[in-house]
Amino acid sequence: MKIPPSTQSGYQAACRSYLGWLALVLLFSISVARAQTTKAVLLEDVYVSSEKGENGFPLVASGKTASLYASSSDWPGVLRAARDLQADINRVTKLTPTFTTDKAPSGKEVVLIGTIGKSPLIDGLVKAKKLDVSQVAGQWETFVLQVVEKPLPGVERALVIAGSDKRGTIYGIYDLSQQIGVSPWYWWADVPAKSQAALYVAPGPHSLGTPKVKYRGIFINDEAPALQNWSKEKFGGVNSKMYVHMFELILRLKGNYLWPAMWGNMFNVDDPQSPVLADEYGIVMGTSHHEPLTRAHEEWKHAGKGAWNYQTNAATLQEFWRGGIKRMGTRENIVTVGMRGDGDEPMSQESNIALLEKIVADQRNIIAEETGKPADQTPQLWALYKEVQDYYDQGMRVPDDVTLLLCDDNWGNIRKLPKVGDKPRAGGYGIYYHFDYVGGPRNYKWLNTNPLPRIWEQMHLAYEYGANQIWIVNVGDLKPMEFPISFFLDYAWNPDRISADQVDDYSRQWAARQFGPKHDTGIADILAKYAKYNARRKPELLDADTYSLATGEWATVVNDYQRLLAQAEAISPQLPAQYRDAYYQLVLHPVQACANLNELYYTVARNRQAAKEGYSTTNSLAEQAKALFAKDAEITRRYHAVANGKWHHMMDQTHIGYTNWQQPPVDKMPDVVNLPANKITKLAEPTIRAADYGSQFISLDAEQYTHAVNAGSIIWQRLPDLGRTAGAVTTFPVTAAPTAVPGGTSPHLEYQLTLAQAGPVTVQAYLAPTLDFNGSQGLRYAVSFDEEAPQIINLHTGMVADNGNKPWEKAVAENIILKTSTHTLAKPGKHVLKFWRVDPGVVLEKLVVDFGGLKPSYLGPPASTSGPAAPKATEAKGSVGQR
């Protein structure tokens, strides 16, 4: 249930008090039961405990384990996952259950695992009416986990894991593994299992239902030098020995889809076992947006003949693509159709819609001929990436069964969504999203810069507009994107399960799964803050001039990181020793690295300023900067040493010294100044004073509104922790039609202000860099004071999401859109500033009322909290996301 923001503050406080009490009760209960997974408020069903409880099934008790059984006729991937469960029970209890497929189950308590229609064990239980699978059978990737009494002769009780299909059963197995305390990241981030002597499973039934997004996956891309060098050292290359770990991770995270590494790699050619094992594991394979018919781009370099040009070389390209489909056989794939230029470039100027439609038609003929069935029986996608979206907007169409894969702008802002009321497509719509990118205005590949609240907000848009067939995200080298990958795939399973104000709960739950409940709140706070701080300006975009020295902004940013570092370092020694490697990878390292990098550029800025003024501290600041540059390499070496060097090379990505979009070959020390003695004119650098952004302005965080006016079904919704402030504000539902004429009682926010002077003022609105996803003339909002007519402002005037477009490049580099309006106030005293809803999807982060005294800065001034012009908000802020 959503409580409208305009609800009275007393009621909100009472609710928060009650929820806080409820959370304590839940945490206490879980602690007493010693459950392996912390239950954040209502986010999951915890069904495994170390205490028997009422009718608990003894998976492990009194030094014994229940035996595991499956039918030998079940999917090989199911049997393999069952052996993983066998190993997982050992990881937790040091006891190993037997696992049998070749004889009838026997014993007082057993675990029965199988797929409906594929397992005689499960089908027999269903036929005997011992197991109800009415909510599971025939569904996509659905499982039920339930205790059954006297299921078979000689068996008193069974814990049954039954799946609707291969992955349904596999997800049931891995859900139990996670419940007993084995993290999906046990291998990829060295998260240890918490030791337990006993494991009891509540009777059930337990199920996660059917996933709301059908295909959910990751794209391993831009993998040089980090993943490339690591794989070569550890496995001899990007091969099946490496990929099996990736397949297992995706399944443990309840994903099902993978685009493999493609720059210099050929998934199907480099190691022919890779596609075989992917299919056995249960992974649906694909290729990226510019690699048609399962062919890696690199394959054309090796096997192609002539130009990558359909107008001049169609027959050769057709045979090349035909080979890809023939090689695919019956393995599960989503086949990419369409064509871009060679090397993921735009098509030539001569290309036209008719030609592209012919290419798709010819590709579908190849699919039908090689599979021996109609083309619409093989899943396909057409990615509307960059200029391909323009072809669609100009009228290009593909058959209805082909999924239209809509895309973001490579910076986490969705470019296009289906229109409300559009005729449904058999193939539906999907989203290709980015956590990592190579391209303009700057690569970002080093560390995680993706705060969960923003991922939630954009993918919530996608889900509400019906883009739910495919969600795939570019994760670069996979590490260090562990946390946002988890969230992306969990959210894709059921977006309805995590609301905007539960993202913080999710973070605490995730932290508890990796490190236990003792420090879950502190670790969740660190994970949220470092991504939030990095999103202000991605590390690759930083330089000495990013933040303002004059206002004290640079000092504030560095202090933010240093406080976060102190918090992260304080938790580390309190964790048991076996958690330290995982903690360094997932929590401490990114904070250390980013705190150091920001301090480096800050020190360079101070050095250059000191040199300009002739201060004696110039040279010592230059030496400090060099030491910080050396420390960056030291932090990388420490990362590469964790887990006995398991992740050597994973932090090879260069990140200091960018001069254009592409990475430098090596990290380069920023230029510093050394002054000769005869140039020093002042003895000391001036004392850095408190932050000073000037005078005669008011800064308002979006959520500091005095009153929120809703209308009809449209309500104002806080988005805790989104953006630069404690939270942002938008309107729900995001699919509601635009407000034709803002004014009167149409939806708006009111900010009551007491102003010391009359005259002209400028209102600066800081907005999340959302794009015009509905294909209008741009998203709009309106601003007014008191009873004046609202001024309608367009976020996207002159903006096109493409390299070279300066407004877009500025918006994504700064992760904000800043728009202004001007007003004239006739008198000082009390006024009401109104922010009006016009279009859906507009996300407000901050408003600044400027009388002309505001000094320039990157982030803008922090929220005003005192003085005669401070806002007088009458509604309390939420209790989460206060960062």
Residue pairs with C-beta under 8 A, 6 or more apart in sequence:
2 499
2 715
2 717
2 732
3 11
3 12
3 15
4 708
4 710
4 715
4 716
5 703
5 705
5 708
5 715
5 716
5 717
5 718
5 729
5 875
6 707
6 708
6 709
6 710
6 716
6 875
8 875
9 874
9 875
9 876
12 875
12 876
12 878
13 876
16 876
16 878
16 879
19 41
19 879
20 879
22 41
23 41
26 39
26 41
27 38
27 517
30 38
30 39
30 46
30 517
31 517
32 51
33 49
33 50
33 51
33 53
34 49
34 50
34 51
34 196
35 46
35 48
35 49
35 50
36 48
36 50
36 92
36 179
36 180
36 181
36 194
36 196
37 44
37 46
37 48
37 178
37 179
37 181
37 509
37 512
37 513
38 508
38 509
38 512
38 513
38 517
38 520
39 46
39 509
40 502
40 505
40 506
40 508
40 509
40 512
41 502
41 505
42 502
43 497
43 498
43 502
43 505
43 506
43 509
44 509
45 206
46 179
47 145
47 179
47 201
47 202
47 204
47 206
48 59
48 176
48 179
48 180
48 199
48 200
48 201
48 202
49 56
49 199
49 200
49 202
50 196
50 197
50 198
50 199
50 200
51 198
51 200
52 58
52 61
52 198
52 200
53 200
53 202
54 202
54 203
55 147
55 202
55 203
56 200
56 201
56 202
56 203
57 66
57 109
57 147
57 157
57 159
57 200
57 201
57 202
57 203
58 64
58 66
58 109
58 198
58 199
58 200
59 65
59 66
59 89
59 111
59 159
59 180
59 199
59 200
59 201
60 66
60 89
60 92
60 93
60 95
60 196
60 197
60 198
60 199
61 198
61 199
61 200
62 198
63 95
64 95
65 89
65 93
65 95
65 96
65 97
66 97
66 107
66 109
66 110
66 111
66 159
67 97
67 98
67 99
67 100
67 105
67 107
67 110
67 111
68 82
68 85
68 86
68 97
68 98
68 99
68 100
68 110
68 111
68 113
69 99
69 100
69 101
69 105
69 110
69 111
69 112
69 113
69 121
70 78
70 79
70 82
70 99
70 101
70 112
70 113
70 114
70 119
70 121
71 101
71 114
71 118
71 119
71 120
71 121
71 122
72 79
72 101
72 102
73 118
73 119
73 120
74 101
74 113
74 114
74 115
74 118
74 119
74 169
75 115
75 118
75 166
75 169
75 282
76 280
77 166
77 170
77 280
77 281
77 282
78 113
78 114
78 115
78 118
78 163
78 166
78 169
78 170
78 173
79 101
80 280
80 281
81 169
81 170
81 173
81 174
81 251
82 99
82 113
82 173
83 99
84 173
84 174
84 177
84 248
85 113
85 173
85 174
85 176
85 177
86 96
86 97
86 99
87 96
88 177
88 180
88 182
88 193
89 95
89 96
89 97
89 180
89 199
90 96
91 182
91 186
91 193
92 180
92 181
92 182
92 193
92 194
92 195
92 196
92 199
93 195
93 196
93 197
93 198
93 199
94 195
97 111
104 152
104 154
105 112
105 121
105 152
105 154
105 155
105 158
106 154
106 155
107 154
107 155
108 155
108 156
108 157
109 155
109 156
109 157
109 158
109 159
110 155
110 157
110 158
110 159
111 158
111 159
111 160
111 161
112 121
112 122
112 125
112 148
112 151
112 158
112 159
112 160
112 161
113 119
113 121
113 160
113 161
113 169
113 172
113 173
114 121
114 122
114 123
114 161
114 162
114 163
114 169
115 122
115 162
115 163
115 164
115 165
115 166
115 168
115 169
116 122
116 123
116 126
116 133
116 136
116 137
116 162
116 163
116 164
116 165
117 123
117 137
118 166
119 162
122 131
122 133
122 160
122 162
124 152
125 131
125 148
125 151
125 152
125 160
125 162
126 133
126 137
130 148
130 150
130 151
131 144
131 146
131 148
131 151
131 160
131 162
132 205
133 144
133 162
133 164
135 142
135 144
135 207
136 142
136 143
136 144
136 162
136 163
136 164
136 168
136 207
137 164
138 164
139 164
139 168
139 210
140 164
140 165
140 168
140 210
140 211
140 214
141 163
141 164
141 165
141 167
141 168
141 171
141 210
141 211
141 256
142 163
142 164
142 165
142 168
142 207
142 208
142 209
142 210
143 161
143 162
143 163
143 164
143 168
143 169
143 171
143 172
143 175
143 207
143 208
144 160
144 161
144 162
144 172
144 204
144 205
144 206
144 207
145 159
145 160
145 161
145 162
145 172
145 175
145 176
145 201
145 204
145 205
145 206
145 207
146 159
146 160
146 162
146 203
146 204
146 205
146 206
147 157
147 158
147 159
147 160
147 201
147 203
147 204
148 157
148 158
148 160
149 156
149 157
150 156
150 157
151 157
151 158
151 160
152 158
159 201
161 169
161 172
161 173
161 176
162 169
162 172
163 169
163 170
163 171
163 172
166 282
167 251
167 256
167 282
170 251
170 282
171 208
171 251
171 254
174 184
174 251
174 252
174 254
175 206
175 208
175 254
176 201
177 252
178 184
178 252
178 513
179 201
180 193
180 196
180 199
181 193
181 194
181 196
182 193
183 189
183 191
183 193
183 513
183 514
184 249
184 252
184 253
184 486
185 191
185 249
185 482
185 486
185 514
185 582
185 586
186 192
186 193
187 245
187 248
187 249
188 245
188 249
188 478
188 479
188 482
189 479
189 482
189 514
189 582
189 585
189 586
190 581
190 582
190 585
190 642
190 643
190 646
191 514
191 515
191 579
191 582
191 586
192 578
192 579
192 582
194 516
208 254
208 493
208 494
209 494
211 254
211 492
211 493
211 494
212 463
212 468
212 492
212 493
212 494
212 495
212 496
213 463
213 468
213 469
213 470
213 471
213 492
213 493
213 495
214 428
214 468
214 469
214 470
215 256
215 257
215 284
215 334
215 379
215 430
215 469
215 470
215 471
215 472
216 254
216 255
216 256
216 257
216 470
216 471
216 472
216 489
216 492
216 493
217 250
217 255
217 256
217 257
217 258
217 259
217 284
217 286
217 470
217 471
217 472
217 473
218 250
218 255
218 257
218 258
218 259
218 472
218 473
218 474
218 475
218 478
218 485
218 489
219 258
219 259
219 288
219 432
219 472
219 473
219 474
219 475
220 227
220 246
220 258
220 259
220 260
220 261
220 475
220 476
220 477
220 478
221 259
221 261
221 262
221 263
221 288
221 436
221 438
221 474
221 475
221 476
222 263
222 436
222 437
222 438
222 443
222 445
222 474
222 476
222 477
223 238
223 261
223 263
223 265
223 476
223 477
224 263
224 264
225 649
225 652
225 653
226 445
226 476
226 477
226 479
226 649
226 650
226 651
226 652
226 653
227 238
227 261
227 476
227 477
227 478
227 479
227 650
228 238
228 261
228 264
229 649
229 652
230 477
230 647
230 648
230 649
230 650
231 237
231 238
231 239
231 242
232 238
233 648
233 649
234 242
234 646
235 241
235 242
237 270
237 271
238 260
238 261
238 265
238 270
239 270
239 271
239 273
239 274
240 271
240 273
240 274
240 276
240 277
243 260
243 271
243 274
243 277
243 278
244 277
244 281
246 258
246 478
247 258
247 277
247 278
247 281
247 282
247 283
248 281
250 256
250 257
250 258
250 283
250 489
251 281
251 282
251 283
253 485
253 486
253 489
253 490
254 489
254 490
254 493
255 489
255 492
256 282
256 283
256 284
257 283
257 284
257 285
257 286
257 334
257 470
257 472
258 278
258 283
258 284
258 285
258 286
259 286
259 287
259 288
259 472
260 267
260 274
260 285
260 287
260 296
261 267
262 287
262 288
262 291
262 296
262 297
262 298
263 298
264 298
265 296
265 298
266 296
266 298
266 299
266 302
267 274
267 275
267 285
267 287
267 296
268 274
268 275
268 294
268 296
268 299
268 324
268 327
269 296
269 299
269 302
275 285
275 327
275 328
275 331
276 331
278 285
278 331
279 285
279 331
279 332
283 332
284 332
284 333
284 334
284 379
285 294
285 331
285 332
285 333
285 334
286 333
286 334
286 335
286 336
286 381
286 472
287 294
287 295
287 296
287 336
288 297
288 336
288 344
288 383
289 336
289 340
289 344
289 383
289 385
289 388
289 405
289 407
289 432
290 297
290 336
290 339
290 340
290 344
290 383
290 385
291 297
291 336
292 321
292 324
292 335
292 336
292 337
292 338
292 339
292 363
293 321
293 322
293 324
293 325
293 335
293 336
293 337
293 363
293 366
293 367
294 324
294 325
294 327
294 328
294 333
294 335
294 336
295 320
295 321
295 323
295 324
297 343
297 344
299 320
299 324
300 308
300 320
300 342
303 320
304 316
304 320
305 313
305 316
306 312
306 313
306 316
307 313
307 342
308 317
308 341
308 342
309 348
310 317
310 339
310 355
310 358
310 359
311 350
311 355
314 362
318 362
318 366
321 363
321 366
322 366
322 369
322 370
325 335
325 366
325 367
325 370
325 371
326 370
328 335
328 370
333 378
333 379
334 379
334 380
334 381
334 403
334 470
335 367
335 378
335 379
335 380
335 381
336 380
336 381
336 382
336 383
337 360
337 363
337 364
337 380
337 381
337 382
337 398
337 402
338 356
338 359
338 360
338 363
338 382
338 383
338 388
338 398
339 347
339 356
339 359
340 346
340 347
340 385
340 388
341 347
341 348
346 386
346 387
347 356
347 387
353 391
353 394
353 395
353 396
356 391
356 396
357 396
357 397
357 398
360 382
360 398
360 399
360 402
364 375
364 380
364 399
365 375
367 375
367 378
367 380
368 374
368 375
371 377
371 378
375 399
375 401
376 399
376 401
376 426
379 403
379 427
380 401
380 402
380 403
380 427
381 402
381 403
381 404
381 405
381 427
381 430
381 470
382 388
382 398
382 402
382 403
382 404
382 405
383 405
383 407
383 432
384 392
384 404
384 405
384 406
384 407
384 415
384 416
385 405
385 407
385 432
386 407
386 802
389 406
389 407
389 415
389 416
392 404
393 775
398 404
399 427
400 425
400 426
400 427
401 425
401 426
401 427
402 427
403 425
403 427
403 428
403 429
403 430
403 469
403 470
404 425
404 427
404 428
404 429
404 430
405 429
405 430
405 431
405 432
405 470
405 472
406 414
406 415
406 416
406 417
406 418
406 429
406 430
406 431
406 432
406 462
406 467
407 414
407 415
407 416
407 431
407 432
407 433
408 414
408 415
408 431
408 432
408 433
408 434
408 458
409 415
409 771
409 801
409 808
409 812
410 434
410 437
410 439
411 434
411 437
411 769
411 812
412 433
412 434
412 435
412 450
412 454
412 455
412 458
413 458
413 769
413 770
413 771
413 801
413 812
414 431
414 433
414 458
414 461
414 462
414 771
414 773
415 771
415 773
415 801
416 773
416 775
417 429
417 461
417 462
417 465
417 466
417 467
417 773
417 774
418 429
418 465
418 466
418 467
419 774
419 775
420 465
420 735
420 737
422 466
424 466
427 469
428 466
428 467
428 468
428 469
428 470
429 465
429 466
429 467
429 468
429 469
430 467
430 468
430 469
430 470
430 471
430 472
431 459
431 462
431 467
431 470
431 471
431 472
432 470
432 472
432 473
432 474
433 455
433 458
433 459
433 471
433 472
433 473
433 474
433 488
434 473
434 474
435 448
435 450
435 473
435 474
435 475
435 476
435 481
435 484
435 485
435 488
436 444
436 445
436 474
436 475
436 476
436 477
436 481
437 443
437 444
437 445
437 474
438 445
438 662
439 661
439 803
440 661
440 803
440 804
440 809
441 541
441 661
441 803
441 809
441 812
441 813
442 538
442 540
442 541
442 658
442 661
442 813
443 540
443 658
443 661
443 662
443 663
444 538
444 539
444 540
444 541
445 476
445 477
445 540
445 653
445 655
445 663
446 539
446 540
446 651
446 653
446 655
447 480
447 534
447 539
447 590
447 593
447 594
447 655
448 480
448 481
448 483
448 484
448 530
448 531
448 534
448 590
449 531
449 534
449 535
449 538
449 539
450 481
450 484
450 531
450 535
451 528
451 531
451 532
451 535
451 721
451 722
452 483
452 484
452 487
452 503
452 506
452 507
452 528
452 531
453 500
453 503
453 719
453 720
453 721
453 722
453 723
453 727
453 728
453 881
454 535
454 722
454 723
454 768
455 484
455 487
455 488
455 491
456 487
456 491
456 498
456 500
456 503
456 719
457 500
457 719
457 722
457 728
457 730
457 768
457 843
458 770
459 471
459 488
459 491
459 492
459 495
460 495
460 500
460 734
461 734
461 773
461 841
462 468
462 471
463 495
464 733
464 734
464 735
465 734
465 735
465 773
471 488
471 492
473 485
473 488
475 481
475 485
477 650
477 653
478 485
479 585
479 647
479 650
480 585
480 586
480 589
480 590
480 650
480 651
482 585
482 586
483 510
483 527
483 531
483 586
484 531
486 510
487 506
487 510
490 498
490 506
491 498
498 505
498 506
500 717
500 718
500 719
500 720
501 718
501 720
501 878
501 880
503 720
503 721
503 881
504 524
504 528
504 720
504 721
504 880
504 881
505 880
507 524
507 527
507 528
508 520
508 521
508 524
509 520
510 524
510 527
511 519
511 520
511 521
511 523
511 524
511 527
512 520
514 523
514 582
514 586
515 523
515 575
515 579
515 582
515 583
516 579
518 574
519 571
519 574
519 575
522 567
522 571
523 571
523 587
525 567
525 883
526 564
526 567
526 568
526 571
526 587
526 591
527 586
527 587
528 721
528 881
528 883
529 560
529 564
529 883
530 564
530 590
530 591
530 594
532 721
532 724
532 883
533 557
533 560
533 561
533 564
533 594
534 590
534 594
535 815
536 557
536 724
536 815
536 858
536 859
537 546
537 813
537 814
537 815
537 858
538 813
539 594
539 597
539 655
540 655
540 658
540 663
541 658
541 813
542 597
542 598
542 601
543 601
543 670
544 601
544 602
544 604
544 605
544 608
544 670
545 605
546 601
546 858
547 553
547 554
547 557
547 602
547 605
547 857
547 858
547 859
548 554
548 855
548 856
548 857
548 858
549 605
549 606
549 609
550 692
550 855
551 691
551 692
551 693
551 694
551 855
551 856
551 857
551 861
552 688
552 689
552 690
552 691
552 692
553 691
553 693
553 857
553 858
553 859
554 602
554 605
555 602
555 688
555 691
556 691
557 598
557 602
557 859
558 595
558 598
558 599
558 602
561 591
561 594
561 595
561 598
561 599
562 595
562 599
564 591
564 595
565 591
565 592
565 595
568 587
568 588
568 591
568 592
569 588
571 583
571 587
572 580
572 583
572 584
572 588
575 583
581 642
581 643
584 638
584 639
584 642
585 639
585 642
585 647
589 635
589 638
589 639
589 651
592 635
593 632
593 635
593 636
596 628
596 631
596 632
596 635
597 632
597 655
597 656
599 628
600 625
600 628
600 629
600 632
600 656
600 670
601 670
603 621
603 624
603 625
603 628
604 625
604 670
604 671
604 672
606 617
606 621
606 685
607 618
607 621
607 622
607 624
607 625
607 672
607 673
608 672
608 673
610 617
610 618
610 621
610 685
611 618
611 673
611 675
613 681
613 682
614 675
614 679
614 680
614 681
614 682
615 680
615 682
615 683
615 684
615 685
615 686
616 680
616 682
616 683
616 684
616 685
617 684
617 685
618 673
618 674
618 675
618 680
619 674
619 675
621 672
621 685
622 672
622 673
622 674
625 669
625 670
625 672
626 669
626 672
629 656
629 667
629 669
629 670
632 656
632 667
633 667
636 651
639 647
639 650
639 651
640 647
640 648
640 649
640 650
640 651
653 663
654 663
654 664
654 665
654 666
654 667
655 663
655 667
656 664
656 667
656 668
656 669
656 670
657 664
657 666
657 667
657 668
657 669
657 670
658 664
661 803
691 862
692 855
693 699
693 854
693 855
693 857
693 861
693 862
694 853
694 854
694 855
694 861
695 853
696 756
696 757
696 850
696 851
696 852
696 853
696 854
697 848
697 849
697 850
697 851
697 853
697 854
697 861
697 864
698 753
698 755
698 848
698 849
698 864
698 869
698 870
698 871
699 846
699 847
699 848
699 860
699 861
699 862
699 863
699 864
700 751
700 833
700 846
700 847
700 848
700 849
700 863
700 864
700 871
701 725
701 726
701 727
701 845
701 846
701 863
702 725
702 727
702 728
702 729
702 749
702 844
702 845
702 846
702 847
703 718
703 725
703 726
703 727
703 728
703 729
703 877
703 878
704 751
704 863
704 871
704 873
704 877
705 716
705 729
705 749
705 750
705 751
705 835
705 873
705 875
706 750
706 751
706 752
706 832
706 871
706 872
706 873
706 874
706 875
707 749
707 750
707 752
707 874
707 875
708 715
708 716
708 749
708 750
708 875
709 716
709 745
709 746
709 747
709 748
709 749
709 750
710 716
710 747
711 745
711 746
711 747
713 733
713 736
714 731
714 732
714 733
714 736
714 739
714 747
714 837
715 731
715 732
715 747
716 729
716 730
716 731
716 747
716 749
716 837
717 729
717 730
717 731
717 732
718 727
718 728
718 729
718 878
719 727
719 728
719 729
719 730
719 843
720 726
720 727
720 878
720 880
720 881
721 727
721 880
721 881
721 883
722 728
722 768
722 843
722 845
722 881
723 766
723 768
723 816
723 843
723 845
723 846
724 766
724 816
724 845
724 846
724 859
724 860
725 845
725 846
725 863
726 877
726 881
726 882
726 883
727 877
727 878
727 881
728 768
728 843
728 844
728 845
729 749
729 843
729 844
730 841
730 842
730 843
730 844
731 747
731 837
731 840
731 842
733 840
734 840
734 841
735 840
736 840
737 840
738 776
738 780
738 838
738 839
738 840
739 746
739 747
739 836
739 837
739 838
739 839
742 748
742 782
742 790
742 792
742 836
742 837
742 838
743 789
743 790
743 836
746 836
746 837
747 836
747 837
748 834
748 835
748 836
748 837
749 834
749 835
749 844
750 832
750 833
750 834
751 832
751 833
751 834
751 835
751 847
751 871
751 873
752 830
752 831
752 832
752 871
752 872
752 874
753 830
753 831
753 832
753 833
753 849
753 869
753 871
753 872
754 829
754 830
754 831
754 868
754 869
754 870
754 872
755 825
755 828
755 829
755 830
755 831
755 849
755 869
756 828
756 868
756 869
757 828
757 851
758 825
758 826
758 827
758 828
759 824
759 825
759 851
760 822
760 823
760 824
760 825
760 851
760 852
761 785
761 822
761 823
761 824
761 825
761 849
761 850
761 851
762 820
762 821
762 822
762 823
762 849
762 850
762 852
763 783
763 820
763 821
763 822
763 823
763 833
763 847
763 848
763 849
763 850
764 818
764 819
764 820
764 846
764 847
764 848
764 850
764 860
765 781
765 783
765 793
765 818
765 819
765 820
765 821
765 835
765 844
765 846
765 847
766 816
766 817
766 818
766 844
766 845
766 846
766 847
766 848
766 860
767 781
767 795
767 816
767 817
767 818
767 819
767 842
767 843
767 844
767 845
768 815
768 816
768 817
768 843
768 845
769 811
769 812
769 815
769 816
769 817
770 779
770 795
770 817
770 841
770 842
770 843
771 796
771 801
772 778
772 779
772 795
772 796
772 799
773 841
774 839
774 840
774 841
776 839
777 794
777 796
778 794
778 795
778 796
778 797
778 799
779 794
779 795
779 796
779 838
779 839
779 841
779 842
780 792
780 793
780 794
780 795
780 838
780 839
780 842
781 792
781 793
781 795
781 835
781 836
781 837
781 838
781 839
781 842
781 844
782 790
782 791
782 792
782 793
782 835
782 836
782 838
783 790
783 791
783 793
783 821
783 823
783 833
783 834
783 835
783 836
784 790
784 791
784 823
784 833
784 834
784 836
785 823
785 825
785 831
785 832
785 833
785 834
786 831
786 832
788 823
790 834
790 836
791 821
791 823
792 838
793 819
793 821
795 817
795 819
795 842
797 807
798 805
798 807
799 805
799 807
799 808
799 811
800 808
801 808
802 808
803 809
811 817
814 858
816 845
818 860
825 831
833 847
833 849
835 844
835 847
846 860
846 863
848 854
848 860
848 861
854 861
863 871
864 870
864 871
